[in-house]
Amino acid sequence: MFTVENLYSTWGSVSLAEAVTYVCVATALYFSIVFSYRLTFHPLAKFPGPFFARISDWPLVIHCYRGDRHLWEYKNHQKYGSIVRYGPNSLSISTLSSIPLIHGAKANVKKGAWYKTLDISAGAPSVQMEIDKHEHAMRRRFLAPAFSERALKEAERLISISARKLCQGLTLGIEDGRWSEPKNFNDWATFFGFDFVSDLGYGKSFAMLDSDENRWIPGVLKSASVFLYYVGYLPFVDFVRPLMGTWVQDYIGGQAAADSLKYTNLANRRLAERTELEKQRKTEDKDTGRKDTFHYLLNSKDPVTGKMFTTEQLQADSGLIIAAGSDGVAVTLAACMFYLLNNPHTLEKVTAEIRDSFASVEEIGNPKLGSLPYLHACLEETLRMNPPKPSSLPREVLKGGLLIDGHLIPKGVNVGSPLYVIHHDPEVFPDPWAFRPERWISSLSTGVTPEDVSAAKSACAPFLIGPMNCIGKNMSYIALKLALAHLLLNNDFRSSGDVTGGGNGYAADELRRREGEYQMTDWILGFRDGPMLQNRVRKVGK
């Protein structure tokens, strides 16, 4: 008869070698069963994809760590079609019809579990990482006044100050009529992005365009971005999350993990300073007339419950505002300058449009700035070529499933829209690797029809769509147009030798060889280098 004593007796007689053998056999049997299920009986078994990605999330983790996930997704869709299984429980869908179904207002999805990791050190999710749809909607409503029409008009004035400082930094020390020494424009685009976002967010700029005191921040953010990106997809991430924000994070994650905590501490300090300033203003009954983003967040209150944001929620939003706002503008500005330098006829055309519209920097502004069609087309084409977040973001299907292209996707599956893939679909964007702003303007001379433009707009979603899209979209367009208008009105530009920032013809990955494509590394934020350029001051009215 079987008894506990017999079990102990049996195991007591087993040697160490035999015990190890049993454990190995049991482990191999377990994974054989799991992998066989995922390949045969799993609800997603019918969808094609890379073999190892169909049985494990490790291929995804590796490509997130390497920063080439968007290229991996592109190759997968080229090989397997419009629906690719890139993880045991994940689908990447590149059809245009899927975008509103996954990201639209009525989409039967919520944000995936990956979002739980990004703000774990703050103790609460930021508004952009909030998974609960009702909570997210409420927090968006509280943040909306900071991006209202009135707020955008005030922001335009403040962003113009940073745009002028950007020009001053680039022209410092240049003799009249002489070309400058070569500069890495990406650095200056990054300084501009961080400066205007911190000014609008906290009422106090990082002043990177003025001095090098805070220029360490982008590097730390880059390192933190690498760490958080791949960790969020680890198969055992549920065991890792409780350790994040503690000393264990530094120990297991190395410098990238340490930089993640350093960035969190920076955001928390900025928030603490801004909170104290708000208290002083209330005590002194002092109204500066200027309301930055955190003025609205610190004074928001739920009309039903009377609750205000917790400290942890505000800390998470602080980290989000610095990172997301600055990076999206910086990468697009640097990429746009790369494409203009790489396409001299386009640079000449957009420069002429700006100089014909404004006689001096004092005139630069809306509504005229927003009505320049070719400038807007250059930005649209840049965002098509290089969306700030080029790979798919996970959306978890809710109860009832999701019907996409005739396939019923069951509850619990992660789906996503691979923007880099969609934006380079030749069916919608003929000659997709060419930088061609004309595709955004209907014209008899170019053969671009209104229907072509409409199709392009439907397929291009760099800020995503629906209730969870980027709330700072309009602010970003204003900042980009102000920066480019100031730069091109005040300066002539040329590349310093070969236009850097593009692909390398000798790169191991064939998708990194396109010299006419601005190269990005996909680590939540889009990191890049170049272009190297020279500028010459052009005398205009002040």
C-alpha positions as CSV (number, residue, x, y, z in Angstrom):
1,M,0.0,0.0,0.0
2,F,1.2,3.5,-0.9
3,T,2.0,5.7,2.1
4,V,3.9,8.9,2.8
5,E,6.5,6.8,4.6
6,N,7.0,4.7,1.4
7,L,7.4,7.9,-0.6
8,Y,10.1,9.3,1.8
9,S,11.8,5.9,1.8
10,T,11.9,5.8,-2.0
11,W,13.3,9.3,-2.4
12,G,15.7,8.7,0.4
13,S,17.3,5.9,-1.6
14,V,17.7,8.0,-4.8
15,S,21.2,9.3,-5.6
16,L,21.9,12.9,-6.5
17,A,22.6,11.9,-10.1
18,E,19.2,10.1,-10.3
19,A,17.4,13.0,-8.7
20,V,18.9,15.4,-11.3
21,T,17.9,13.0,-14.1
22,Y,14.3,12.8,-12.8
23,V,14.1,16.6,-12.6
24,C,15.5,17.1,-16.1
25,V,13.2,14.5,-17.6
26,A,10.2,16.0,-15.8
27,T,11.2,19.5,-17.0
28,A,11.7,18.3,-20.6
29,L,8.3,16.5,-20.5
30,Y,6.6,19.7,-19.1
31,F,8.0,21.9,-21.9
32,S,7.3,19.3,-24.5
33,I,3.7,19.2,-23.5
34,V,3.5,23.1,-23.4
35,F,5.2,23.6,-26.7
36,S,3.1,20.9,-28.4
37,Y,-0.1,22.5,-27.1
38,R,1.0,25.9,-28.4
39,L,1.7,24.5,-31.8
40,T,-1.4,22.3,-32.2
41,F,-4.4,23.0,-29.9
42,H,-3.8,26.6,-28.8
43,P,-6.4,29.0,-30.2
44,L,-3.7,30.8,-32.2
45,A,-2.1,27.6,-33.6
46,K,-3.5,28.3,-37.1
47,F,-1.7,31.6,-37.4
48,P,1.8,31.6,-39.0
49,G,4.9,33.1,-37.5
50,P,8.5,32.3,-36.6
51,F,8.7,28.8,-35.0
52,F,10.3,29.8,-31.8
53,A,8.1,32.8,-31.4
54,R,5.0,30.6,-31.6
55,I,6.2,28.6,-28.6
56,S,8.0,31.2,-26.5
57,D,8.2,35.0,-25.8
58,W,12.0,34.9,-25.7
59,P,12.4,35.9,-29.4
60,L,10.4,39.0,-28.7
61,V,12.4,39.8,-25.6
62,I,15.7,39.4,-27.6
63,H,14.5,41.8,-30.3
64,C,13.3,44.3,-27.7
65,Y,16.7,44.2,-26.1
66,R,18.5,44.6,-29.4
67,G,16.3,47.5,-30.4
68,D,15.3,46.1,-33.8
69,R,11.8,44.8,-33.0
70,H,10.3,47.0,-35.8
71,L,12.6,45.4,-38.3
72,W,11.8,41.9,-37.0
73,E,8.1,42.7,-37.4
74,Y,8.7,43.9,-41.0
75,K,10.5,40.7,-41.9
76,N,7.8,38.6,-40.3
77,H,5.0,40.2,-42.2
78,Q,6.9,40.0,-45.5
79,K,7.3,36.3,-44.9
80,Y,4.1,35.2,-43.2
81,G,1.5,37.7,-44.4
82,S,-0.8,40.3,-42.7
83,I,-1.4,38.4,-39.5
84,V,1.7,37.1,-37.7
85,R,1.9,35.2,-34.4
86,Y,4.9,36.7,-32.8
87,G,4.4,35.1,-29.3
88,P,2.5,32.2,-27.9
89,N,-0.4,34.5,-27.1
90,S,0.3,37.5,-29.4
91,L,-0.7,38.6,-32.9
92,S,0.7,41.4,-35.1
93,I,-1.9,42.6,-37.6
94,S,-0.9,44.9,-40.5
95,T,-4.1,45.4,-42.4
96,L,-5.6,48.9,-42.5
97,S,-9.0,47.6,-41.4
98,S,-7.5,46.4,-38.2
99,I,-6.3,49.8,-36.9
100,P,-9.7,51.2,-35.8
101,L,-10.7,47.7,-34.5
102,I,-7.7,47.6,-32.3
103,H,-7.3,51.2,-31.3
104,G,-10.7,52.9,-32.0
105,A,-13.2,54.2,-29.5
106,K,-15.3,51.0,-29.7
107,A,-12.4,48.6,-29.7
108,N,-13.1,45.6,-27.5
109,V,-9.6,45.6,-25.9
110,K,-7.6,47.1,-23.1
111,K,-3.9,47.8,-22.8
112,G,-1.8,44.7,-22.3
113,A,0.0,43.5,-19.2
114,W,3.3,45.0,-20.5
115,Y,2.1,48.4,-19.4
116,K,2.1,47.3,-15.8
117,T,5.9,47.3,-15.8
118,L,6.7,50.7,-17.1
119,D,5.7,52.8,-14.0
120,I,6.2,50.1,-11.4
121,S,8.9,52.2,-9.6
122,A,6.4,55.0,-9.1
123,G,3.9,52.7,-7.4
124,A,1.0,53.7,-9.7
125,P,0.5,53.9,-13.5
126,S,0.8,57.2,-15.4
127,V,-2.2,58.3,-17.5
128,Q,-0.6,56.8,-20.6
129,M,0.1,53.4,-18.9
130,E,-3.3,53.2,-17.1
131,I,-4.9,49.9,-18.1
132,D,-8.4,50.5,-16.6
133,K,-10.3,52.2,-19.4
134,H,-12.6,54.2,-17.1
135,E,-9.7,55.4,-14.9
136,H,-7.8,56.3,-18.1
137,A,-10.7,58.3,-19.5
138,M,-11.1,60.2,-16.2
139,R,-7.4,61.1,-16.1
140,R,-7.4,62.2,-19.7
141,R,-10.3,64.6,-18.9
142,F,-8.3,66.2,-16.1
143,L,-5.3,66.5,-18.4
144,A,-7.3,67.9,-21.4
145,P,-7.2,71.6,-20.3
146,A,-3.4,71.5,-20.6
147,F,-3.9,70.7,-24.3
148,S,-6.9,72.9,-25.0
149,E,-7.0,75.5,-27.7
150,R,-6.3,78.2,-25.2
151,A,-3.4,76.3,-23.7
152,L,-2.0,75.6,-27.2
153,K,-1.9,79.4,-27.9
154,E,0.1,80.0,-24.7
155,A,2.3,77.1,-25.5
156,E,3.1,78.5,-28.9
157,R,4.6,81.6,-27.3
158,L,6.8,79.5,-25.0
159,I,7.9,77.0,-27.6
160,S,8.9,79.9,-29.8
161,I,11.4,80.9,-27.1
162,S,13.0,77.5,-27.2
163,A,13.0,77.5,-31.0
164,R,14.9,80.8,-31.0
165,K,17.4,79.4,-28.5
166,L,17.8,76.4,-30.7
167,C,18.8,78.7,-33.6
168,Q,21.1,80.7,-31.3
169,G,22.9,77.6,-30.2
170,L,23.4,76.4,-33.7
171,T,24.7,79.8,-34.9
172,L,26.9,80.6,-31.9
173,G,30.4,81.6,-33.0
174,I,29.8,81.5,-36.8
175,E,31.4,84.3,-38.8
176,D,29.2,86.1,-41.3
177,G,28.9,84.3,-44.5
178,R,30.9,81.3,-43.3
179,W,29.7,77.7,-42.8
180,S,29.8,76.3,-39.3
181,E,31.8,73.4,-38.1
182,P,30.0,70.1,-38.4
183,K,27.3,69.5,-35.7
184,N,25.3,66.5,-34.7
185,F,21.8,67.9,-35.2
186,N,20.3,65.1,-33.2
187,D,21.9,66.5,-30.0
188,W,20.3,69.9,-30.6
189,A,16.9,68.4,-31.5
190,T,17.0,66.5,-28.2
191,F,17.9,69.6,-26.2
192,F,15.0,71.5,-27.8
193,G,12.6,68.7,-27.1
194,F,13.5,68.4,-23.4
195,D,13.6,72.2,-22.9
196,F,10.2,73.1,-24.2
197,V,8.5,70.0,-22.7
198,S,9.9,70.7,-19.2
199,D,9.0,74.4,-19.5
200,L,5.4,73.5,-20.4
201,G,5.2,70.7,-17.9
202,Y,6.7,72.3,-14.8
203,G,7.0,75.9,-15.6
204,K,10.8,75.5,-15.5
205,S,13.0,74.4,-18.4
206,F,15.9,72.0,-18.2
207,A,17.8,74.7,-20.1
208,M,19.8,72.2,-22.1
209,L,20.0,74.7,-25.0
210,D,21.7,77.1,-22.6
211,S,24.2,74.9,-20.7
212,D,25.4,71.4,-20.3
213,E,24.3,71.0,-16.7
214,N,21.3,68.8,-17.5
215,R,22.5,67.2,-20.7
216,W,23.1,63.9,-18.9
217,I,19.3,63.3,-18.7
218,P,18.7,61.9,-22.3
219,G,21.5,59.3,-21.8
220,V,20.0,58.1,-18.6
221,L,16.5,58.0,-20.1
222,K,17.9,56.0,-23.0
223,S,19.4,53.4,-20.7
224,A,16.2,53.2,-18.6
225,S,14.2,52.8,-21.8
226,V,16.2,49.8,-22.8
227,F,15.7,48.1,-19.5
228,L,12.0,48.6,-19.1
229,Y,11.2,47.7,-22.7
230,Y,12.5,44.1,-22.7
231,V,11.8,43.4,-19.0
232,G,8.1,44.0,-19.6
233,Y,8.0,41.1,-22.0
234,L,9.9,38.5,-19.9
235,P,8.0,35.3,-19.6
236,F,8.5,35.5,-15.8
237,V,7.8,39.2,-15.5
238,D,5.2,38.7,-12.8
239,F,8.0,37.6,-10.5
240,V,10.2,40.5,-11.5
241,R,7.8,43.4,-11.0
242,P,7.8,43.3,-7.2
243,L,11.6,43.6,-7.3
244,M,11.6,46.7,-9.4
245,G,12.2,50.0,-7.6
246,T,14.3,48.1,-5.0
247,W,18.0,47.5,-4.5
248,V,17.5,44.1,-6.3
249,Q,16.8,46.0,-9.5
250,D,20.3,47.5,-9.5
251,Y,21.8,44.1,-8.7
252,I,20.1,42.1,-11.5
253,G,19.7,44.8,-14.1
254,G,23.1,46.4,-14.1
255,Q,23.7,50.0,-15.3
256,A,20.4,50.1,-17.3
257,A,18.4,49.3,-14.2
258,A,20.3,51.8,-12.1
259,D,19.7,54.5,-14.7
260,S,16.0,53.6,-14.6
261,L,15.9,54.4,-10.9
262,K,18.0,57.5,-11.5
263,Y,15.5,58.8,-14.0
264,T,12.6,58.0,-11.7
265,N,14.3,60.0,-8.9
266,L,14.8,63.0,-11.3
267,A,11.1,63.0,-12.2
268,N,10.1,62.8,-8.6
269,R,12.3,65.7,-7.6
270,R,10.8,67.8,-10.4
271,L,7.4,67.0,-9.2
272,A,8.2,67.8,-5.5
273,E,9.6,71.2,-6.5
274,R,6.5,71.9,-8.6
275,T,4.1,70.8,-5.8
276,E,5.8,73.1,-3.3
277,L,5.6,76.0,-5.7
278,E,1.9,75.3,-6.2
279,K,1.4,75.4,-2.4
280,Q,3.2,78.7,-2.1
281,R,1.1,80.3,-4.8
282,K,-2.1,79.2,-3.0
283,T,-0.8,80.5,0.3
284,E,0.2,83.8,-1.2
285,D,-2.9,83.9,-3.4
286,K,-0.6,84.5,-6.3
287,D,-1.7,83.9,-9.8
288,T,1.0,84.1,-12.4
289,G,-1.5,83.9,-15.3
290,R,0.4,80.9,-16.7
291,K,-0.9,77.4,-16.1
292,D,1.5,74.6,-16.9
293,T,0.6,70.9,-17.1
294,F,1.1,70.2,-13.5
295,H,-1.1,73.1,-12.4
296,Y,-4.0,71.1,-13.9
297,L,-2.9,67.8,-12.5
298,L,-2.3,69.1,-9.0
299,N,-5.7,70.8,-8.8
300,S,-7.8,68.1,-10.5
301,K,-10.6,66.6,-8.5
302,D,-13.1,63.9,-9.3
303,P,-16.5,65.6,-9.4
304,V,-18.2,62.6,-8.0
305,T,-15.9,61.2,-5.3
306,G,-13.9,64.4,-4.7
307,K,-10.7,62.4,-4.9
308,M,-7.5,64.0,-6.2
309,F,-4.5,62.3,-7.8
310,T,-2.3,60.4,-5.4
311,T,1.4,61.2,-5.1
312,E,2.3,58.0,-6.8
313,Q,0.1,58.8,-9.8
314,L,1.6,62.2,-10.1
315,Q,5.1,60.8,-9.9
316,A,4.3,58.4,-12.7
317,D,2.9,61.3,-14.9
318,S,6.0,63.3,-14.2
319,G,8.2,60.6,-15.7
320,L,5.8,60.2,-18.6
321,I,5.7,63.9,-19.5
322,I,9.5,64.3,-19.6
323,A,10.1,61.2,-21.7
324,A,7.2,60.9,-24.1
325,G,6.8,64.5,-24.9
326,S,10.4,65.3,-25.5
327,D,11.3,62.2,-27.4
328,G,8.5,62.2,-30.0
329,V,9.4,65.8,-31.1
330,A,13.1,65.3,-30.9
331,V,13.2,62.2,-33.1
332,T,10.8,63.6,-35.6
333,L,12.8,66.9,-35.9
334,A,16.1,65.1,-36.3
335,A,14.6,62.7,-38.9
336,C,13.0,65.5,-40.8
337,M,16.3,67.3,-41.1
338,F,17.9,64.1,-42.2
339,Y,15.4,63.7,-45.0
340,L,15.6,67.3,-46.1
341,L,19.4,67.2,-46.3
342,N,19.2,63.9,-48.2
343,N,16.7,65.4,-50.6
344,P,18.0,68.8,-51.6
345,H,15.0,69.6,-53.9
346,T,12.6,69.1,-51.0
347,L,14.8,71.2,-48.7
348,E,14.8,74.0,-51.3
349,K,11.0,73.8,-51.7
350,V,10.0,73.9,-48.0
351,T,12.6,76.6,-47.3
352,A,11.1,78.7,-50.1
353,E,7.6,78.2,-48.6
354,I,8.7,79.4,-45.2
355,R,10.7,82.4,-46.5
356,D,7.9,83.5,-48.8
357,S,5.5,83.4,-45.8
358,F,7.5,85.1,-43.1
359,A,9.7,88.2,-43.4
360,S,11.1,87.9,-39.9
361,V,11.1,85.6,-36.9
362,E,8.5,87.8,-35.2
363,E,6.0,86.9,-37.8
364,I,6.3,83.1,-37.3
365,G,3.2,81.7,-35.7
366,N,-0.3,80.4,-36.3
367,P,-2.6,80.6,-38.1
368,K,-0.3,81.2,-41.0
369,L,2.3,78.6,-39.9
370,G,-0.4,75.9,-39.6
371,S,-1.6,76.6,-43.2
372,L,1.7,75.9,-45.0
373,P,0.9,72.7,-46.9
374,Y,4.4,71.6,-47.9
375,L,5.8,72.1,-44.4
376,H,3.0,70.0,-43.0
377,A,3.5,67.4,-45.8
378,C,7.2,67.1,-44.9
379,L,6.3,66.3,-41.3
380,E,3.6,63.8,-42.3
381,E,6.1,62.0,-44.5
382,T,8.7,62.0,-41.8
383,L,6.2,60.5,-39.3
384,R,5.3,57.9,-41.9
385,M,8.9,56.9,-42.5
386,N,9.9,57.1,-38.8
387,P,6.9,56.8,-36.4
388,P,8.3,57.6,-32.9
389,K,7.1,54.2,-31.7
390,P,7.5,52.0,-34.8
391,S,6.6,48.6,-33.4
392,S,3.2,47.4,-32.1
393,L,1.9,48.2,-28.7
394,P,-0.1,45.3,-27.0
395,R,-3.9,45.5,-26.6
396,E,-5.5,42.6,-24.8
397,V,-8.8,41.3,-26.2
398,L,-11.7,41.4,-23.8
399,K,-14.7,39.1,-23.2
400,G,-16.6,38.5,-26.4
401,G,-13.5,38.4,-28.6
402,L,-12.5,40.6,-31.5
403,L,-13.4,40.0,-35.1
404,I,-10.7,41.1,-37.5
405,D,-10.5,40.3,-41.2
406,G,-12.8,37.3,-40.7
407,H,-10.9,35.9,-37.7
408,L,-12.4,35.8,-34.3
409,I,-9.6,36.6,-31.9
410,P,-10.5,35.1,-28.4
411,K,-10.3,36.9,-25.0
412,G,-6.9,37.3,-23.5
413,V,-4.9,37.4,-26.7
414,N,-2.6,40.4,-27.3
415,V,-3.0,42.1,-30.6
416,G,-1.1,45.1,-32.0
417,S,-0.6,47.3,-35.1
418,P,3.0,47.3,-36.4
419,L,3.2,50.9,-37.6
420,Y,6.6,50.6,-39.3
421,V,5.1,47.8,-41.4
422,I,1.8,49.5,-42.1
423,H,3.6,52.8,-43.0
424,H,5.7,51.0,-45.6
425,D,2.9,49.2,-47.3
426,P,3.4,49.7,-51.1
427,E,-0.3,49.2,-51.8
428,V,-1.0,52.5,-49.9
429,F,2.4,54.2,-50.2
430,P,3.9,53.6,-53.7
431,D,7.7,53.5,-53.5
432,P,7.4,53.3,-49.7
433,W,11.1,53.8,-48.9
434,A,11.3,57.2,-50.8
435,F,10.8,60.4,-48.9
436,R,8.1,62.0,-50.9
437,P,6.0,64.8,-49.2
438,E,4.1,65.3,-52.4
439,R,2.1,62.1,-51.6
440,W,0.3,64.1,-49.0
441,I,-0.9,66.9,-51.3
442,S,-3.5,66.2,-54.1
443,S,-2.4,67.7,-57.4
444,L,-2.9,67.2,-61.1
445,S,0.8,67.8,-61.8
446,T,1.9,65.0,-59.5
447,G,-1.0,62.7,-60.2
448,V,-1.9,62.4,-56.5
449,T,-5.6,62.3,-56.1
450,P,-7.7,63.3,-53.0
451,E,-8.5,59.6,-52.7
452,D,-4.7,58.8,-52.5
453,V,-4.3,61.4,-49.7
454,S,-7.3,60.0,-47.9
455,A,-6.0,56.5,-48.0
456,A,-2.6,57.7,-46.8
457,K,-4.1,59.5,-43.9
458,S,-6.1,56.4,-42.9
459,A,-3.0,54.2,-43.0
460,C,-0.6,56.6,-41.2
461,A,-1.1,56.6,-37.4
462,P,2.1,57.8,-35.8
463,F,0.2,59.0,-32.7
464,L,-2.3,56.1,-32.9
465,I,-6.0,56.8,-32.9
466,G,-8.9,56.6,-30.5
467,P,-9.3,57.3,-26.8
468,M,-5.8,56.1,-25.9
469,N,-3.9,58.0,-28.6
470,C,-1.2,60.6,-27.8
471,I,-2.9,63.5,-26.0
472,G,0.0,65.8,-27.0
473,K,-0.4,65.3,-30.8
474,N,-1.4,68.9,-31.6
475,M,1.3,70.3,-29.3
476,S,3.9,68.2,-31.1
477,Y,2.9,69.5,-34.5
478,I,3.1,73.1,-33.2
479,A,6.6,72.5,-31.8
480,L,7.9,70.8,-34.9
481,K,6.6,73.5,-37.2
482,L,7.9,76.3,-35.0
483,A,11.3,74.7,-34.8
484,L,11.6,74.1,-38.6
485,A,10.3,77.5,-39.5
486,H,12.8,79.3,-37.2
487,L,15.7,77.1,-38.4
488,L,15.0,77.4,-42.2
489,L,14.2,81.1,-42.0
490,N,17.4,81.9,-40.2
491,N,19.8,79.5,-41.7
492,D,21.0,77.8,-44.8
493,F,21.9,74.1,-44.2
494,R,24.0,71.5,-45.9
495,S,25.3,68.1,-45.0
496,S,28.8,67.8,-43.8
497,G,30.2,65.3,-46.3
498,D,27.9,62.2,-46.5
499,V,24.5,62.6,-44.9
500,T,24.9,60.7,-41.6
501,G,22.1,59.0,-39.8
502,G,21.0,56.8,-42.6
503,G,21.7,53.1,-43.3
504,N,25.1,51.5,-43.7
505,G,25.5,49.6,-47.0
506,Y,27.7,47.1,-45.1
507,A,25.3,46.4,-42.2
508,A,24.7,42.8,-41.3
509,D,20.9,43.4,-41.3
510,E,19.8,44.2,-44.8
511,L,17.1,46.5,-43.4
512,R,19.9,48.7,-41.9
513,R,21.5,49.2,-45.3
514,R,19.1,51.8,-46.8
515,E,21.2,55.0,-46.8
516,G,18.2,57.1,-47.6
517,E,16.3,55.9,-44.5
518,Y,16.9,57.5,-41.1
519,Q,17.9,54.7,-38.7
520,M,16.3,54.3,-35.3
521,T,16.7,51.9,-32.4
522,D,13.4,50.9,-31.0
523,W,13.6,50.9,-27.2
524,I,10.1,52.3,-26.2
525,L,11.6,55.6,-27.3
526,G,13.2,56.0,-30.7
527,F,16.9,56.5,-30.3
528,R,19.1,57.6,-33.2
529,D,22.2,59.5,-34.2
530,G,22.8,62.3,-36.7
531,P,22.4,63.9,-39.1
532,M,25.7,65.7,-39.1
533,L,25.3,69.1,-40.8
534,Q,26.7,72.6,-41.3
535,N,24.7,75.8,-41.2
536,R,25.3,79.4,-42.3
537,V,23.5,82.4,-40.9
538,R,21.1,84.2,-43.1
539,K,20.3,87.8,-42.2
540,V,16.6,88.4,-41.7
541,G,14.4,90.8,-39.8
542,K,14.3,90.4,-36.0
